[in-house]
Every structure is written in C-alpha cells, then in structure tokens.
Amino acid sequence: MPKKKSNKYSGKTGRAEMGSDDESVFNDNASLMSNVSDGSQYKDEFAHNEDATGDDLTQDEVFEEKLREAMDMATQKSANGRTNALKALCTGFFKRYLPDFVDDRRVTLTDIVDKAVKKGKADEKVAAANLAVMICVELGTSTVAEEVFKDLKPLFTTQILDNSVSSKARAALASALGAICFLSSSDLNEFPQVMDTMETVFKASYNNNEPTKHTEDILSLHEAALSSWTLLLTLLPPSKAFKLLESHVTRFGDLLASTDVDLRIATGEALVVLYESAVEFNEDEAFSLVEGFLPELKQLATDSQKFRSKKDRKEQKSSFRDILKYIEDNDEFYEKISINSGRETVELLTWAQKIQYTSLCKAMGAGMSYHLKENELIREVFELGEPLPYLLDGSNLKPSKQERNSRHQQASKWRTQTRGKNRDKRSQATFSN
C-alpha cells in the first residue's frame, strides 16, 4: 500500500520549454509590420514613417502604435497578410504586459479572432487560436477575461468538433480553449463541459478491440485534446478525480498502446495527475485502480524497440520513469525553476503544477519568462505573489533581508488563503455523466 501523501494543489504536465525573454522575437526598434503586408512599398513606407515619428513618441507609444497597426492589418483582404498580422500581435503580447491596452480593445481583438477562426484557413485559425490565449494572458486578473472566454467558447467548440476543419487548426483550437478556460473562467461548472468536448475528440483513439489507424495530424489533435483535458483536471476536486480515474482506467490502457509517442506520454501524464488527486480522496482504492498499469508503465520506461526513433525512446523513457517513481515508489514530485536571471524561483511541488507550468509555456512561448516577471495572473498561478518592484524598475539591486522576509510572509499568507478558497470552489464543481 502506498504511503500517505500530503494534501497539495494539483495540475498537469507538458513538454514545452520556456522561451528566453533576453533573446526576444519582438524588437522594439523594428517595424512590427515588416512581415505582415504583402507589398514591399507598404513596408518601406511604414519603416520611413516609424523613423519619422520615433523621435516625437516614447518607446511605449511607438510599441502600442505598432500593435494598433497590426490590428488594422488583421482585417486586410490578403489571407497571408492577416495571418502574419495575427502572429505579429501575438509576438507583441509575448514581449509586453499591457492589460489596459488590451482591455480598451477587448471587443475589437475578440472580433478579430472570431472572424479569423470562422473564415480563415488552417494557418490563420492557428494564429487566431494563439492570439485568443494571449488576450486572456494580457487581461490577467481582470474580470472581463471571462467575457472573452464565454464569447469564444461556442465557436471554438464547434470548430474543434467539426471533422471538415483541418486537424492542425482543430489541435490549436483545442489547446487554446483549454488554456483560456483555465486562465479566465471563474465558473468551475465550465470545466467539465470543456473536458467533455476534449474527450469527444481523443476518444477516437480508444481501440474498442478494433484498432483504428489514424494519420499523424489526427494523433496530434488527440494529444492536444487530451493535454487540455488534463490541464482542466488539475482544478477539479479529489472526489471528481477519483470518479474519473474509475471510469477512465481501462480506456487509458488503449491510449498507452497508441503508435504516437506524444499521445502515450500525454496519457501517462493524465494518469499520474488523476492518481495524484484521487489519493487525497481514497488512497488505497486509488492505488488499486492503477496497480494493474505498473507492468505497462515499466515497459514504457525501458522501451528499447528499434522501430521507434532514438529521440522518441529517450523522451518516453524519461517521462515514464518519473511517472513510475511517483506511483510505485512514492517519490514526491519536485522541480525548481529559476526565473528573472535567478532572482526568483518557481517551485513545482506536484504533477498538477508541473502540467500547468509546461502547458502555459507551450501556449506563451517566448513570453513566459516575461509574464512570470510582471503578469499578476501568471504569478498567482505559481504562487509568486505580487511582482517585485526592484525587478519592474530594472534595478539589479538585491532586496534587503527585511524585504525578503516580508515577501515570504506575505506569500505564505496568500498561499494559505488561496488554497482554502480553491478547495471551497472546487468542491462546488459538477460533472456531467
């Protein structure tokens, strides 16, 4: 019987790496629209105008002017131009935390995403999905972020379930819907609804004793849907996690046998997150449910079959070794990540938090390190407390011992209060049958 684990907040794991803000993909001194317009004449004219106005405007004003121009270009006739404008907006939001700017233009930005998803082709839909996530990231703790989620949820759901839409676009929309629900929804009853949508997609990889061959794009879609499902699982109470473990344990056996390495790993992560939360409800029963998976997990952790690529074998072994250690050896998860040039540390104490961190890294790319520094919502997710003033003003001076102690006390108080609120809220969530 496994030993008793501590009662901690839970979440899900991903495999994306955090981008570096030091090598930003967005150059403040260069034209945001340099790759947006199809016409070289426009690009030359824009560069000339930027040089002409740069002397009269502050750097922030020039930056925001570039974003406004990208918003204008996102409605042009050229599909390629619209796609590049959407990408440019994402790049700009990676670089800066501008909640007031986005709040003032929330309706316009949401409309841009809406039209791109409805009328665009695959690449435009993907760029729009990414922009939807960044809108919610930029809005941070603002209550209007939930309005963005509610406005886009019906459209995203329809597109995700539409087999006529490209698998690439559906995968991006599935990842985006999970992320904006996680970031912006305060109604925990929304989570099971979105999770049901995701399972409708990835259940196509259940074998039902009749193995179905899927294309690589379809398997990537299933992996994206399962990853979003697991991200939202991290916010459900242990009682719901236990019920899901009971109902999905045989299905996960099918998914672990998938021919796609990413889907196998995503399944392992879903299993360990379910188990981590379920043991808080009924430890002995939770272990008995997953005990039968141990031989299969061991096989995946030592897989040396030559028909798999060396990279796939290495990634799979690493992931399943960690999963196996947690389930079989009671090896508590812990990972420490230095941010802001080592001035702060993110401590991931559970598989749930690991999933949340890597999922947001995947969604935000190069913007993760910047938003961890300034964005109150992203800092709140990882219990970092208020942004540190000496980091916001660019100072390299270290805080005094008194300042550090004060911050630690405030952070400890905040964590205690927030965890209590989270448990109260999570207990109110309902789950459809």
C-alpha positions, 0 to 999 in steps of 0.5 A: 500500500502506498504511503500517505501523501500530503494534501497539495494543489494539483495540475498537469504536465507538458513538454514545452520549454520556456522561451528566453525573454533576453533573446526576444522575437519582438524588437522594439526598434523594428517595424512590427509590420515588416512581415505582415503586408504583402507589398514591399512599398507598404513596408518601406513606407511604414519603416520611413514613417516609424523613423519619422515619428520615433523621435516625437513618441516614447518607446511605449507609444511607438510599441502600442502604435505598432500593435494598433497597426497590426490590428488594422492589418488583421482585417486586410483582404490578403489571407497571408497578410492577416495571418502574419498580422495575427502572429505579429500581435501575438509576438507583441503580447509575448514581449509586453504586459499591457492589460489596459491596452488590451482591455480598451480593445477587448471587443475589437481583438475578440472580433478579430479572432472570431472572424479569423477562426470562422473564415480563415484557413488552417494557418490563420485559425492557428494564429487566431487560436494563439492570439485568443490565449494571449488576450486572456494572458494580457487581461490577467486578473481582470474580470472581463477575461471571462467575457472573452472566454464565454464569447469564444467558447461556442465557436471554438467548440464547434470548430474543434468538433467539426471533422471538415476543419483541418486537424492542425487548426482543430489541435490549436483550437483545442489547446487554446480553449483549454488554456483560456478556460483555465486562465479566465473562467471563474465558473468551475461548472465550465470545466467539465463541459470543456473536458467533455468536448476534449474527450469527444475528440481523443476518444477516437483513439480508444481501440474498442478491440478494433484498432483504428489507424489514424494519420499523424495530424489526427494523433496530434489533435488527440494529444492536444485534446487530451493535454487540455483535458488534463490541464482542466483536471488539475482544478477539479476536486479529489472526489471528481478525480477519483470518479474519473480515474474509475471510469477512465482506467481501462480506456487509458490502457488503449491510449498507452498502446497508441503508435504516437509517442506524444499521445502515450506520454500525454496519457501517462501524464493524465494518469499520474495527475488523476492518481495524484488527486484521487489519493487525497480522496481514497488512497488505497482504492486509488492505488488499486485502480492503477496497480494493474498499469505498473507492468505497462508503465515499466515497459514504457520506461525501458522501451528499447524497440528499434522501430521507434526513433532514438529521440522518441525512446529517450523522451518516453523513457524519461517521462515514464520513469518519473511517472513510475517513481511517483506511483510505485515508489512514492517519490514526491514530485519536485522541480525548481525553476529559476526565473528573472536571471535567478532572482526568483524561483518557481517551485513545482511541488506536484504533477498538477503544477508541473502540467500547468507550468509546461502547458502555459509555456507551450501556449506563451512561448517566448513570453513566459519568462516575461509574464512570470516577471510582471503578469499578476495572473501568471504569478498567482498561478505559481504562487509568486505573489505580487511582482517585485518592484526592484525587478519592474524598475530594472534595478539589479539591486538585491532586496534587503533581508527585511524585504525578503522576509516580508515577501515570504510572509506575505506569500505564505499568507496568500498561499494559505488563503488561496488554497482554502478558497480553491478547495471551497470552489472546487468542491462546488464543481459538477460533472456531467455523466 
